[in-house]
Amino acid sequence: MNTKQLDSTYIANTYARFALNLVRGKGSLVWDENGKEYIDLSTGIAVNTFGIADEMWAAAVTEQLGTLQHMSNLYYTNPCAKLAQMLCDKTGMKKVFFSNSGAEANECAIKVARKYAADKKGKDHYHIITLENSFHGRTITTLAATGQAVFHEDFTPLTEGFLYAKANDFTAVKALTEQHKCAAIMMEVVQGEGGVMPLDKDFVSAVAALCAEQDILLITDEVQVGNGRSGMLYGYMNYGITPDIVTTAKGLAGGLPLGATMLGDKVQDTLTPGSHGSTFGGNPVCCAGALNILSRLDEATLAGVRERSAYIFDALNGAPGVVRVSGLGLMIGIKTEKDAADVIGRCMEQGVLVIKAKDKVRLLPALNIPMETLKKAIAVLKSACAE
Ligand SMILES: Cc1ncc(COP(=O)(O)O)c(C=O)c1O
């Protein structure tokens, strides 16, 4: 059997895969089994921060792989301790819990919020407000946090206590905090799976002020927008707010599974021994990868993200067949006149990989994609929209 046959015979049927078997890559280029080359503007859905098989990242990961790959959280290991320090130094957060994915990072945030509120205000303060059109993961609890009914079907009953407000509707958020005893408000400052929609600055500031005033925790889900993708190290930094909890995963370790839940002042001591844990969380190899990525997310890299972003917005805004361009940094959604799937298919034929978010074409290129490569890919995308 070939790969496709093996996959459809033995792998659970949860993914509508593109008819493409990818075998190797380098930077922002990737090749299929027939040797056809593609420019990758998807980075494994915002994971391969500096592209595929980046040399510095691979060297850091390989060195750790040959030194100590895992020993469990029963013992101290240096890469996760150093990574936690680097995350705290760069964000001002106080402590970090490591896990393996975005959903787990959010699960931890939800547990911390519920425990903080229970300790401080009582066990009935368990409600968590999230936004309509949000996406927070696929475990039963993070599905409950996800404000899209389509993901809930077939899996009820979900974890109780989640309330949904319309994005950018501060009155709706405030009303929920008055009607229910709330532990936290959780949001993506740029809704990724919801169609690459940045939240309004006024709304985010008003929610942050409300949270501070009511001692309701503010959680920003930075699983997709975090780690430099927004043009700032974390998405919330574009909004001038200080969340109580920041969750991230995806691009943090540049292609290895690692989730992080960063805990601010108020909640730094909420978790206690035995209250949470993970076998693989903080794995030395993943943390070595993340140390390499995070140490390179400096001002020059972030300026490069903003420059590439401006180029894409300028090139696509008003282009034939393009209705609207939304997003922040290198997380961009394009509403096209043609069906998004059609544009994505045409791009693939022409050797460019882009993906979908709701009814939009979504771009998530590597933060260091060479400008010439980006220009070539955008030219292909523009002609796919216009044809
Ligand atoms: C904002 C956001 N939160 C959480 C998740 C879930 O992350 P994971 O698939 O690593 O569990 C995603 C995944 O797309 C996401 O975009």
The ligand as a Gaussian input file, in Angstrom:
#p B3LYP/6-31G(d) Opt

LIG

0 1
 C       -6.176000      29.833000      19.364000
 C       -6.035000      28.352000      19.496000
 N       -6.158000      27.789000      20.698000
 C       -6.019000      26.466000      20.876000
 C       -5.759000      25.625000      19.817000
 C       -5.585000      24.154000      20.052000
 O       -4.245000      23.825000      19.914000
 P       -3.772000      22.295000      19.763000
 O       -4.275000      21.812000      18.442000
 O       -2.283000      22.355000      19.852000
 O       -4.382000      21.554000      20.907000
 C       -5.621000      26.178000      18.529000
 C       -5.371000      25.312000      17.372000
 O       -5.590000      25.659000      16.254000
 C       -5.763000      27.575000      18.368000
 O       -5.633000      28.142000      17.179000

